[in-house]
Amino acid sequence: MFTNSSSDSTRLGNRGPLAVILAGICFGTTGTAQQLGAKTISPLAVGSARLLCGALFMFIFWKFTSQQKEKPKIPGVGLFVSALGVGGYQLAFFSSVRMTGVATATLIALGTSPIFTGVISFIHARTKLGFRWIRATVITTIGITLLSGAHGFAAMRPGGVVMALLAGFSFALFNVSSKSLLIQGIASSYLMARIFLLASLLIFPILFTANPRWLITSHGAITVIWLGLVPTAMAYFLYSFGLHRVTAHTASTLVLAEPATATILAAFVLHESLSIESLIGIAFVALGLIHLSRSSQIVEPIF
């Protein structure tokens, strides 16, 4: 995650935390939008179209909002790894939604991403994770197990869980790599635009896993525009704005608005059932994330 001094947070009041919460809400609409607008389309094609549309919106936003008009040089390896993380997340997450449902896919992906971030950071920088990280890992794993098996493990689709785990890993890869670029002084808006453009180009051929004619249908066009504008361009700009103005552990807690939004939308819009076991699982995942977010050791020193 990203860090910033407390003076920025104080000077800007509640704008930073509010931005992270709004980003989480935007993120949380992803799975439901895909199910409503492009349920019969390959999730890989939807993810590819979303990235391309989101990258275009990002460049437009950067062009009209950034005061830094120069295009700084971005190290190629870091840019590629960040783009690989973004692209991998899109493909894995949309596949997981199709296989195992919006709520489960979102909670597993988000619930495991901080854990994967800690592992990648430990391997990369030998960061000491500490007992808090271990406790949070156990708590979150219990929650994911309860949530995944809420309808009985015989009916559970392991492929969907694996895809959600891959999504969590990919997002962690993006976090670690993009942060290493941000600390070099590259403007976050321009960096996000470049990362997403490269990611969209890397997975562009996957767009043709489905007949691209779906893009010119009303449902297809509206879905891609929504996914590109709201949970991609707007969400990541809000995310970067907020994460520069709140502490890392605060941001980690605030972004829990994403699974809350996804779960509410899945229950009330898609009519996905939430059993008592599901609710207990959600509570464990949230508890593990909150417990983890209270530690600065897992986030701040790793970059």
Buried (B, 14 or more C-beta within 10 A) or exposed (E): BBBBEEEEBEEBEEBBBBBBBBBBBBBBBBBBBBBBBBBEBBBBBBBBBBBBBBBBBBBEBBEEEBEEEEEEEBEEEBBBBBBBBBBBBBBBBBBBBBBBBBBBBBBBBBBBBBBBBBBBBBEEEEBEBEEBBEBBBEBBBBBBBBBBBBBEEEEBBEEBBBBBBBBBBBBBBBBBBBBBBBEEEBBBBBBBBBBBBBBBBBBBEBBEBBEBEBBEEEBBBBBBBBBBBBBBBBBBBBBBBBBBBBBBBBBBBBBBBBBBBBBBBBBEBBEBEBEEBBBBBBEBBBBBBBBBBBBEBBBBEBB
